[in-house]
Amino acid sequence: MAKSSRKSRIQRFQLIYLCVVFLCLLFVVRIWDNIYTDQYALKSKLPALRGNIYDSSGRLLATSELVYVGYLDVEYLKSVVGNAYERDVNFIRMLSNFGLSEALDTIGEKKIIRLGSFPKREEITKKIPTQYLRFVSIESEEKRVSLSDAGLGFIVGKTDQRYGINGAEEFFDKILRPVRDGVISVSYSGLVGRKVNSIKIEPENGKNVYLTIDSSLQNKLYSIAEQVKEEKQATEVGLIIMESETGKVRAALTTQSWPSYYMGYFEPGSTIKPIIFSAALELGIAATDTHFYCPGYVKPLDDSNLRISDLEIHKDITLYGGLVHSCNVVSVETTKMIVERYGTEKLYEIMSSFGFGKPTGIELSGEIAGVLKTPDKWNKVDWAYIAIGQSIGVTPLQMLAAFNAIVNDGKYVAPTIDESRETVPKTLISQKSSDALKDMLLDVVELGTGINAKLDGIKILGKTGTAQKNNKKDVTALFVGQVALDKDYSILVWIDSPQSEKLSSVVAAPFFKQVILTMKEFESESQSDALDYSKLPDITGWNIKQLNDFIQKSNMTFHIYGSGMYVDNFDVEETPEGTIVNIKLSSTPKITKSN
């Protein structure tokens, strides 16, 4: 009996032992699984930010900053307190703190309510009563800030969440877009005690983009364009400035509510004539001294009474004089010689080779192709109307690029807003033809229709254009030209539907002249703005990069407070220890003379 009892106790101990071992093994496996699956790790995401966009001088045009956003989980709130929150004074006060008092009546219809975004987490929590903190999730998010004044918004563009939706933001989206979020991870492992592991992986932000635009120059020119619009009672005033050799666009603006310089088109009028004349010279059909007779009109078809009129009777006139005085007869007769010898297909080929009928490829999404019909869709006299800049629709950007090919020694360069893009020129006409056209275009300004754009001591080539609109009452006044300043710049200005005056020679040419004077003044200011690091300039509106560069080279002491990427204001304090500069930062960018 005793022996049997002893055996039974041993079996019970063995069973208990096996159960304990099994539970220990299960515990170990569970811990291993939890560690393996990171269940006991505390993680915090470090959001990566979109890259910055700078102008040609390193001024910040668009940047991202980290903000904290509060979200109220309405479903969770209702599951805990029911509808009691509707009568709670503290809840009503919380909504008021976030400027959402009016949302109380509709709050029950929503699952999540966005309370607002703030630079610091504490700014959200201090607005929330303690009992409601558990119902609010505070998330870190990216906030995009960019300049839109002076027409820069059309170039910089906008973003939706983390993606570019237009302008440079869209075109360079793959470059600017954040690469990878960072993370801070704290975990522990081990059966006895804790072994703490802390890992921090820095976020990988998007890359920066540098545009060719000079935002300060654009700001000055935009103000002038608005003044001209008012003076001429026009519907739109616009301009584009491009480096002749590189195609880099230094300013592009319009007073229109949309970017018409690459998403709109007009008939180019007489600005098309340099293209026609250059083709005639290149093909050997005419020379600069080829003679024509202008009775004040031309009949493009011998078997028709259709006439194309001129502004005046030029009588005996050469090809050279035809461009200087913008003679329609010479342009139509010259085009007729091209068509009679080579056919309308050759004229279409010429227009296409200068970039008409297709996008220029500038780094702005949504660029249109303009209007250039194929010859099989032309009527009998379309070729003649193309000769005077009608029956064809060109974007301002196309027109400038085409003209630039003539004055750029016959080489076409595509317009660009990418400062890093390399120029790939394409020869359209010979140096000889280009030189001949440049002589003519110089005399257009010195002696001809563009004389109101003339400036003593500055070499200006140019061509006027007055393009009739469909209603025949309004016109688009154009002036396209090249000016030699620190570099050669090709410039196009246009004034749509001016009411006080109509002719481009008295509307667009003086505006072109005003643009050059502004550029000249801006060039002088830039040369005199070389920083003296022993003195403090007006740093209002500077971005963090500019400020840091100055601090590194200055012997002053800087105290910086506030948050953001830009200098909001500053003051100077003279002490026995030296000059102290107190700087307040802001998240709002500004365009000022000094930034």
Secondary structure per residue as TSV (DSSP state, phi and psi in degrees):
chain	resnum	aa	ss	phi	psi
A	1	M	-	360.0	-47.1
A	2	A	H	-63.7	-38.1
A	3	K	H	-65.7	-39.9
A	4	S	H	-65.9	-40.0
A	5	S	H	-65.1	-40.9
A	6	R	H	-63.4	-39.3
A	7	K	H	-65.4	-37.1
A	8	S	H	-67.0	-38.9
A	9	R	H	-65.8	-39.7
A	10	I	H	-62.1	-41.5
A	11	Q	H	-64.0	-38.9
A	12	R	H	-65.6	-42.3
A	13	F	H	-61.9	-41.2
A	14	Q	H	-62.6	-40.8
A	15	L	H	-64.8	-43.3
A	16	I	H	-63.2	-41.7
A	17	Y	H	-60.4	-46.4
A	18	L	H	-62.1	-38.1
A	19	C	H	-65.5	-41.4
A	20	V	H	-64.7	-44.3
A	21	V	H	-61.0	-42.4
A	22	F	H	-63.2	-43.8
A	23	L	H	-65.0	-38.6
A	24	C	H	-64.0	-43.7
A	25	L	H	-62.7	-41.3
A	26	L	H	-62.3	-40.2
A	27	F	H	-64.4	-43.3
A	28	V	H	-63.9	-44.5
A	29	V	H	-61.6	-40.9
A	30	R	H	-64.2	-43.8
A	31	I	H	-63.4	-44.0
A	32	W	H	-60.4	-42.3
A	33	D	H	-64.0	-41.6
A	34	N	H	-64.2	-40.8
A	35	I	H	-68.4	-42.3
A	36	Y	H	-63.0	-40.4
A	37	T	T	-88.0	6.3
A	38	D	T	65.9	25.9
A	39	Q	T	-66.4	-28.6
A	40	Y	T	-99.2	15.9
A	41	A	-	-92.9	139.7
A	42	L	E	-101.2	121.3
A	43	K	E	-119.3	145.3
A	44	S	E	-135.9	126.4
A	45	K	E	-82.1	137.8
A	46	L	E	-110.2	99.7
A	47	P	-	-62.0	135.6
A	48	A	-	-79.6	149.6
A	49	L	-	-110.7	155.7
A	50	R	-	-67.8	148.5
A	51	G	-	-67.3	162.4
A	52	N	-	-85.8	156.6
A	53	I	E	-116.7	126.9
A	54	Y	E	-117.4	158.1
A	55	D	-	-88.9	-173.8
A	56	S	T	-66.1	-20.4
A	57	S	T	-103.0	11.9
A	58	G	S	82.8	12.9
A	59	R	-	-78.9	138.6
A	60	L	E	-75.6	124.1
A	61	L	E	-103.9	-32.1
A	62	A	E	-152.0	139.4
A	63	T	E	-150.7	169.1
A	64	S	E	-122.2	146.6
A	65	E	E	-136.1	155.5
A	66	L	E	-85.5	127.6
A	67	V	E	-126.4	163.9
A	68	Y	E	-112.7	130.8
A	69	V	E	-118.4	131.0
A	70	G	E	-97.4	132.3
A	71	Y	E	-122.6	125.0
A	72	L	E	-91.0	121.4
A	73	D	E	-85.1	95.4
A	74	V	H	-66.8	-39.7
A	75	E	H	-62.5	-44.0
A	76	Y	H	-64.7	-41.7
A	77	L	H	-58.5	-47.4
A	78	K	H	-68.5	-32.7
A	79	S	H	-68.4	-23.2
A	80	V	H	-96.2	-46.6
A	81	V	H	-113.4	1.1
A	82	G	T	66.9	-136.2
A	83	N	T	-100.2	12.7
A	84	A	G	-63.0	-26.2
A	85	Y	G	-62.1	-25.9
A	86	E	G	-63.8	-26.5
A	87	R	G	-105.8	1.9
A	88	D	-	-83.1	121.3
A	89	V	H	-60.5	-37.9
A	90	N	H	-65.1	-38.2
A	91	F	H	-67.9	-43.2
A	92	I	H	-62.3	-40.0
A	93	R	H	-65.0	-36.9
A	94	M	H	-62.1	-45.8
A	95	L	H	-60.1	-39.8
A	96	S	H	-63.9	-37.2
A	97	N	H	-59.3	-30.9
A	98	F	T	-98.9	7.6
A	99	G	T	69.9	31.0
A	100	L	-	-119.7	27.8
A	101	S	G	-56.6	-37.7
A	102	E	G	-70.8	-13.4
A	103	A	G	-80.8	-8.0
A	104	L	G	-58.9	-39.2
A	105	D	G	-69.1	-26.6
A	106	T	G	-111.6	5.5
A	107	I	G	-63.6	-31.5
A	108	G	G	-69.0	-14.8
A	109	E	G	-88.5	-4.9
A	110	K	-	-113.5	157.0
A	111	K	S	-93.2	-40.9
A	112	I	E	-132.6	139.2
A	113	I	E	-122.1	129.9
A	114	R	E	-83.6	117.0
A	115	L	E	-80.7	-29.1
A	116	G	E	141.3	169.0
A	117	S	E	-117.1	145.5
A	118	F	E	-144.7	152.2
A	119	P	S	-63.7	-29.2
A	120	K	S	-127.2	147.0
A	121	R	T	-61.0	-36.9
A	122	E	H	-63.5	-28.0
A	123	E	H	-67.3	-23.6
A	124	I	H	-84.1	-48.4
A	125	T	H	-63.5	-33.1
A	126	K	T	-72.3	-13.8
A	127	K	T	-92.0	-5.7
A	128	I	S	-110.2	123.1
A	129	P	-	-58.2	147.0
A	130	T	G	-52.9	-42.3
A	131	Q	G	-68.2	-12.9
A	132	Y	G	-107.4	0.9
A	133	L	G	-61.5	-36.4
A	134	R	G	-69.7	-15.7
A	135	F	G	-93.8	-0.7
A	136	V	E	-113.2	127.0
A	137	S	E	-101.3	129.4
A	138	I	E	-108.5	115.1
A	139	E	E	-113.2	142.4
A	140	S	E	-86.9	131.8
A	141	E	E	-137.3	164.8
A	142	E	E	-91.2	135.0
A	143	K	E	-117.8	125.2
A	144	R	E	-94.4	129.2
A	145	V	E	-123.1	130.1
A	146	S	E	-147.7	160.8
A	147	L	-	-83.6	138.6
A	148	S	-	-128.8	-9.1
A	149	D	G	-66.5	160.1
A	150	A	G	58.4	30.0
A	151	G	G	77.3	5.7
A	152	L	H	-68.9	-25.2
A	153	G	H	-60.0	-34.1
A	154	F	H	-66.6	-28.8
A	155	I	H	-89.2	-49.6
A	156	V	H	-66.0	-46.7
A	157	G	-	87.4	-172.9
A	158	K	-	-131.0	166.7
A	159	T	E	-124.3	156.4
A	160	D	E	-125.5	116.6
A	161	Q	T	58.4	-115.7
A	162	R	T	-109.3	11.6
A	163	Y	E	-117.6	141.3
A	164	G	E	-75.0	139.3
A	165	I	-	-117.1	-13.1
A	166	N	S	-164.5	175.3
A	167	G	H	59.3	-155.7
A	168	A	H	-64.0	-30.3
A	169	E	H	-57.4	-39.0
A	170	E	H	-78.8	-45.8
A	171	F	H	-62.3	-42.5
A	172	F	T	-96.7	22.5
A	173	D	H	-56.8	-43.1
A	174	K	H	-64.5	-29.1
A	175	I	H	-79.7	-43.0
A	176	L	H	-77.3	-26.7
A	177	R	S	-62.5	139.2
A	178	P	-	-56.9	141.9
A	179	V	-	-86.5	-52.0
A	180	R	B	-157.0	132.7
A	181	D	-	-69.0	150.8
A	182	G	E	-92.0	177.6
A	183	V	E	-155.3	144.3
A	184	I	E	-111.9	120.8
A	185	S	E	-123.9	127.6
A	186	V	E	-121.6	122.1
A	187	S	E	-137.8	163.0
A	188	Y	E	-136.2	158.6
A	189	S	E	-151.5	171.5
A	190	G	-	112.6	149.1
A	191	L	S	-84.8	-35.2
A	192	V	S	-118.0	123.1
A	193	G	S	71.5	-171.1
A	194	R	-	-128.1	133.9
A	195	K	E	-106.9	109.0
A	196	V	E	-92.1	129.6
A	197	N	E	-117.2	129.4
A	198	S	E	-122.0	126.5
A	199	I	E	-126.8	132.2
A	200	K	E	-126.1	120.3
A	201	I	E	-111.5	117.2
A	202	E	-	-68.1	144.3
A	203	P	-	-68.6	152.4
A	204	E	B	-109.0	104.6
A	205	N	-	-74.4	165.5
A	206	G	-	-67.4	162.4
A	207	K	-	-83.4	156.8
A	208	N	-	-84.6	154.9
A	209	V	E	-126.5	136.1
A	210	Y	E	-112.6	122.2
A	211	L	B	-94.4	161.9
A	212	T	S	-81.0	-14.9
A	213	I	-	-65.3	138.3
A	214	D	-	-100.9	103.9
A	215	S	H	-65.6	-33.2
A	216	S	H	-68.7	-42.9
A	217	L	H	-63.4	-43.2
A	218	Q	H	-60.5	-39.6
A	219	N	H	-61.7	-43.0
A	220	K	H	-64.6	-45.4
A	221	L	H	-69.7	-31.2
A	222	Y	H	-64.4	-39.7
A	223	S	H	-62.0	-39.8
A	224	I	H	-66.8	-42.1
A	225	A	H	-60.3	-39.7
A	226	E	H	-65.3	-37.9
A	227	Q	H	-64.8	-44.1
A	228	V	H	-63.9	-40.3
A	229	K	H	-57.5	-43.4
A	230	E	H	-69.6	-43.7
A	231	E	H	-63.9	-41.4
A	232	K	T	-91.6	1.7
A	233	Q	T	51.4	47.2
A	234	A	-	-95.9	162.5
A	235	T	S	-87.0	-22.2
A	236	E	E	-159.0	144.0
A	237	V	E	-132.3	134.2
A	238	G	E	-146.3	166.2
A	239	L	E	-159.3	154.6
A	240	I	E	-135.0	134.1
A	241	I	E	-119.7	127.6
A	242	M	E	-136.4	136.9
A	243	E	E	-65.0	125.4
A	244	S	T	-61.3	-41.9
A	245	E	T	-77.8	-36.2
A	246	T	T	-103.5	-19.0
A	247	G	-	79.2	6.0
A	248	K	B	-73.2	124.4
A	249	V	E	-85.7	116.4
A	250	R	E	-92.0	-22.0
A	251	A	E	-155.7	139.8
A	252	A	E	-150.7	118.0
A	253	L	E	-153.2	159.5
A	254	T	E	-150.5	147.7
A	255	T	S	-83.0	-3.6
A	256	Q	S	-68.9	161.3
A	257	S	S	-84.4	9.4
A	258	W	S	-151.0	158.5
A	259	P	-	-77.9	78.7
A	260	S	H	-66.4	-18.6
A	261	Y	H	-71.2	-15.0
A	262	Y	H	-134.3	-4.5
A	263	M	H	-121.0	13.2
A	264	G	-	-140.5	166.3
A	265	Y	-	-144.5	161.6
A	266	F	B	-142.0	166.5
A	267	E	-	-77.1	131.7
A	268	P	-	-77.2	-11.1
A	269	G	G	59.2	-143.9
A	270	S	G	-71.6	-6.5
A	271	T	G	-68.2	-11.9
A	272	I	G	-78.4	-18.4
A	273	K	H	-61.6	-38.2
A	274	P	H	-58.6	-31.6
A	275	I	H	-66.6	-47.6
A	276	I	H	-61.3	-47.3
A	277	F	H	-66.6	-37.4
A	278	S	H	-65.2	-37.6
A	279	A	H	-65.8	-39.9
A	280	A	H	-63.7	-42.3
A	281	L	H	-64.8	-44.0
A	282	E	H	-65.3	-37.3
A	283	L	H	-82.6	-7.6
A	284	G	T	76.1	15.9
A	285	I	S	-76.2	-31.9
A	286	A	-	-145.2	161.1
A	287	A	-	-120.7	168.8
A	288	T	T	-60.7	-26.0
A	289	D	T	-101.3	12.4
A	290	T	-	-63.3	133.4
A	291	H	E	-95.1	145.3
A	292	F	E	-135.6	167.0
A	293	Y	E	-124.5	129.1
A	294	C	E	-116.5	106.0
A	295	P	S	-88.5	7.2
A	296	G	S	101.8	0.0
A	297	Y	E	-161.9	168.5
A	298	V	E	-143.6	141.7
A	299	K	-	-104.1	105.2
A	300	P	S	-65.7	-28.6
A	301	L	-	-116.9	129.9
A	302	D	T	-66.6	-30.7
A	303	D	T	-96.9	22.3
A	304	S	-	-138.6	152.1
A	305	N	-	-88.2	4.0
A	306	L	-	-61.0	131.7
A	307	R	-	-123.3	143.6
A	308	I	E	-111.0	119.9
A	309	S	E	-85.8	159.9
A	310	D	-	-115.2	165.1
A	311	L	S	-74.5	-24.7
A	312	E	S	-153.6	167.8
A	313	I	-	-90.9	113.4
A	314	H	-	-92.5	-16.4
A	315	K	E	57.6	-131.7
A	316	D	E	-70.4	126.2
A	317	I	E	-152.3	145.6
A	318	T	E	-94.9	172.0
A	319	L	H	-58.8	-40.6
A	320	Y	H	-59.4	-52.0
A	321	G	H	-65.7	-27.8
A	322	G	H	-62.3	-34.6
A	323	L	H	-81.5	-41.5
A	324	V	H	-58.7	-39.8
A	325	H	T	-106.2	10.0
A	326	S	T	53.8	55.4
A	327	C	-	-83.2	119.5
A	328	N	H	-65.3	-37.5
A	329	V	H	-59.8	-46.7
A	330	V	H	-62.4	-41.0
A	331	S	H	-66.5	-43.7
A	332	V	H	-67.4	-44.2
A	333	E	H	-64.3	-37.9
A	334	T	H	-65.8	-43.0
A	335	T	H	-65.1	-36.9
A	336	K	H	-60.9	-38.1
A	337	M	H	-65.4	-39.0
A	338	I	H	-64.2	-46.1
A	339	V	H	-67.9	-40.9
A	340	E	H	-65.9	-35.0
A	341	R	H	-84.8	-39.1
A	342	Y	H	-117.4	-10.8
A	343	G	-	92.6	165.0
A	344	T	H	-66.4	-24.5
A	345	E	H	-62.2	-32.7
A	346	K	H	-69.2	-39.0
A	347	L	H	-64.7	-41.4
A	348	Y	H	-61.7	-42.0
A	349	E	H	-61.5	-40.1
A	350	I	H	-63.6	-48.7
A	351	M	H	-61.5	-41.6
A	352	S	H	-66.9	-38.3
A	353	S	H	-65.4	-27.8
A	354	F	T	-85.3	6.0
A	355	G	T	98.3	3.1
A	356	F	T	-78.6	146.7
A	357	G	T	83.9	8.3
A	358	K	S	-155.4	151.9
A	359	P	-	-62.9	150.3
A	360	T	-	-75.2	-21.6
A	361	G	-	91.4	12.6
A	362	I	-	-60.9	154.1
A	363	E	S	-81.0	55.6
A	364	L	-	-135.9	116.7
A	365	S	T	-66.8	142.5
A	366	G	T	96.2	7.2
A	367	E	-	-63.5	135.7
A	368	I	-	-96.8	167.6
A	369	A	-	-92.7	-8.2
A	370	G	-	75.4	-164.2
A	371	V	B	-129.8	113.7
A	372	L	-	-141.4	99.2
A	373	K	-	-69.4	150.0
A	374	T	-	-74.1	153.0
A	375	P	G	-55.8	-29.2
A	376	D	G	-67.8	-12.5
A	377	K	G	-107.6	6.4
A	378	W	-	-82.7	148.4
A	379	N	-	-88.2	-175.6
A	380	K	T	-63.2	-26.8
A	381	V	T	-116.0	10.0
A	382	D	H	-58.6	-36.5
A	383	W	H	-59.7	-36.4
A	384	A	H	-71.9	-36.8
A	385	Y	H	-73.4	-32.1
A	386	I	H	-61.8	-34.1
A	387	A	T	-61.9	-24.1
A	388	I	T	-113.6	17.8
A	389	G	T	80.6	28.2
A	390	Q	-	-120.4	170.0
A	391	S	S	60.5	24.3
A	392	I	-	-150.9	139.9
A	393	G	B	-119.7	125.1
A	394	V	B	-124.3	146.9
A	395	T	-	-79.1	152.7
A	396	P	H	-53.7	-37.3
A	397	L	H	-66.3	-41.5
A	398	Q	H	-62.2	-43.6
A	399	M	H	-62.8	-43.1
A	400	L	H	-66.3	-42.6
A	401	A	H	-64.1	-38.3
A	402	A	H	-67.3	-46.6
A	403	F	H	-61.7	-40.2
A	404	N	H	-60.6	-33.5
A	405	A	H	-60.7	-33.4
A	406	I	H	-71.4	-45.6
A	407	V	H	-85.5	-9.4
A	408	N	T	-97.1	45.2
A	409	D	T	57.9	31.6
A	410	G	T	83.7	6.6
A	411	K	E	-104.3	126.5
A	412	Y	E	-87.1	130.7
A	413	V	-	-125.5	134.9
A	414	A	-	-71.4	136.9
A	415	P	-	-63.1	147.0
A	416	T	B	-146.2	149.7
A	417	I	-	-113.9	9.9
A	418	D	B	-96.7	110.0
A	419	E	T	-60.9	-25.9
A	420	S	T	-90.6	-4.8
A	421	R	-	-73.1	135.1
A	422	E	-	-88.7	142.2
A	423	T	-	-76.5	131.8
A	424	V	-	-122.2	89.5
A	425	P	-	-72.2	151.2
A	426	K	E	-128.4	121.9
A	427	T	E	-76.3	124.5
A	428	L	-	-107.4	-38.6
A	429	I	S	-134.9	163.5
A	430	S	-	-74.7	163.2
A	431	Q	H	-59.2	-38.3
A	432	K	H	-62.5	-46.7
A	433	S	H	-65.6	-39.6
A	434	S	H	-61.4	-45.6
A	435	D	H	-61.4	-40.9
A	436	A	H	-63.3	-43.6
A	437	L	H	-65.4	-37.6
A	438	K	H	-66.3	-35.7
A	439	D	H	-62.7	-42.8
A	440	M	H	-63.6	-46.2
A	441	L	H	-67.3	-29.1
A	442	L	H	-66.3	-41.3
A	443	D	H	-75.8	-20.6
A	444	V	H	-57.9	-40.2
A	445	V	H	-82.7	-36.2
A	446	E	H	-76.2	-36.6
A	447	L	T	-130.6	-18.7
A	448	G	S	-106.9	-142.8
A	449	T	T	-68.3	-17.5
A	450	G	T	-99.0	19.3
A	451	I	G	-63.3	-24.4
A	452	N	G	-74.2	-3.1
A	453	A	G	-99.8	0.3
A	454	K	-	-70.4	139.8
A	455	L	-	-134.7	125.8
A	456	D	T	-61.6	133.8
A	457	G	T	83.6	-0.7
A	458	I	S	-124.3	127.6
A	459	K	-	-79.1	119.8
A	460	I	E	-129.5	126.8
A	461	L	E	-106.7	145.4
A	462	G	E	-170.0	170.1
A	463	K	E	-148.9	132.3
A	464	T	E	-85.0	160.9
A	465	G	E	-157.2	125.1
A	466	T	E	-118.6	103.0
A	467	A	E	-99.6	120.2
A	468	Q	E	-69.1	141.4
A	469	K	-	-92.1	174.2
A	470	N	T	-58.0	-34.6
A	471	N	T	-81.1	-2.3
A	472	K	S	67.4	-8.1
A	473	K	S	-91.8	-35.6
A	474	D	-	-102.8	158.7
A	475	V	E	-135.0	164.5
A	476	T	E	-109.5	117.4
A	477	A	E	-91.6	124.8
A	478	L	E	-124.1	151.2
A	479	F	E	-146.8	123.8
A	480	V	E	-121.6	135.9
A	481	G	E	-163.3	-178.8
A	482	Q	E	-131.1	139.8
A	483	V	E	-128.6	142.4
A	484	A	E	-99.4	106.5
A	485	L	S	-116.0	-126.0
A	486	D	S	-65.9	-26.7
A	487	K	S	-139.6	172.7
A	488	D	E	-82.5	127.9
A	489	Y	E	-121.3	133.5
A	490	S	E	-98.5	135.3
A	491	I	E	-135.9	138.1
A	492	L	E	-124.9	130.8
A	493	V	E	-123.0	146.5
A	494	W	E	-143.3	145.9
A	495	I	E	-130.4	114.6
A	496	D	E	-92.0	129.0
A	497	S	S	52.4	51.7
A	498	P	-	-67.2	142.8
A	499	Q	S	-105.7	-31.8
A	500	S	S	-72.5	-36.3
A	501	E	-	-144.9	159.8
A	502	K	-	-115.6	-45.5
A	503	L	-	-65.6	138.4
A	504	S	H	-63.8	-28.7
A	505	S	H	-64.4	-27.1
A	506	V	H	-110.7	-3.9
A	507	V	H	-113.3	-57.9
A	508	A	H	-81.2	-38.4
A	509	A	H	-60.4	-45.7
A	510	P	H	-64.2	-33.9
A	511	F	H	-65.5	-41.9
A	512	F	H	-57.3	-44.2
A	513	K	H	-60.5	-42.0
A	514	Q	H	-63.6	-37.5
A	515	V	H	-63.0	-44.0
A	516	I	H	-64.0	-42.9
A	517	L	H	-60.8	-38.7
A	518	T	H	-66.6	-41.6
A	519	M	H	-63.1	-41.7
A	520	K	H	-62.9	-44.2
A	521	E	H	-64.7	-41.1
A	522	F	H	-64.7	-38.9
A	523	E	H	-61.8	-42.7
A	524	S	H	-65.9	-41.0
A	525	E	H	-63.3	-41.1
A	526	S	H	-64.1	-39.3
A	527	Q	H	-68.5	-32.0
A	528	S	H	-87.3	-5.8
A	529	D	T	-91.1	12.0
A	530	A	-	-57.3	127.5
A	531	L	-	-70.4	133.5
A	532	D	-	-99.5	108.7
A	533	Y	T	-74.6	-3.6
A	534	S	T	-87.5	-10.7
A	535	K	S	-121.2	156.9
A	536	L	-	-101.2	115.8
A	537	P	-	-79.6	-180.0
A	538	D	-	-76.0	105.9
A	539	I	-	-96.5	7.9
A	540	T	T	-58.9	128.2
A	541	G	T	89.5	-8.1
A	542	W	-	-61.8	148.7
A	543	N	B	-91.0	171.7
A	544	I	H	-57.8	-39.2
A	545	K	H	-63.6	-47.8
A	546	Q	H	-61.4	-42.9
A	547	L	H	-63.3	-44.3
A	548	N	H	-64.1	-40.9
A	549	D	H	-60.2	-40.2
A	550	F	H	-69.7	-42.3
A	551	I	H	-60.1	-39.8
A	552	Q	H	-62.9	-28.3
A	553	K	H	-105.6	-4.8
A	554	S	-	-99.1	153.3
A	555	N	-	-98.7	12.7
A	556	M	S	-86.3	164.4
A	557	T	E	-102.2	132.6
A	558	F	E	-116.9	129.9
A	559	H	E	-112.0	118.7
A	560	I	E	-113.3	131.3
A	561	Y	E	-138.6	172.5
A	562	G	E	83.8	-177.0
A	563	S	-	-136.1	153.8
A	564	G	S	132.5	-174.0
A	565	M	S	-110.7	-0.5
A	566	Y	E	-134.0	154.6
A	567	V	E	-80.2	116.6
A	568	D	E	-82.4	-49.6
A	569	N	E	-159.5	169.8
A	570	F	E	-154.9	159.9
A	571	D	E	-142.0	158.6
A	572	V	E	-113.2	136.5
A	573	E	E	-126.6	119.9
A	574	E	E	-92.6	123.1
A	575	T	E	-127.3	165.4
A	576	P	T	-58.4	-26.8
A	577	E	T	-82.5	-12.0
A	578	G	E	134.4	-172.0
A	579	T	E	-82.7	129.3
A	580	I	E	-114.5	128.0
A	581	V	E	-108.3	117.5
A	582	N	E	-95.4	122.4
A	583	I	E	-121.2	128.9
A	584	K	E	-104.3	128.6
A	585	L	E	-92.6	157.9
A	586	S	E	-141.3	156.7
A	587	S	S	-89.2	-2.0
A	588	T	S	-101.4	118.5
A	589	P	-	-73.3	152.5
A	590	K	-	-131.6	150.6
A	591	I	-	-104.7	116.7
A	592	T	-	-130.8	169.9
A	593	K	T	-57.7	-38.4
A	594	S	T	-87.8	-10.8
A	595	N	-	-101.4	360.0
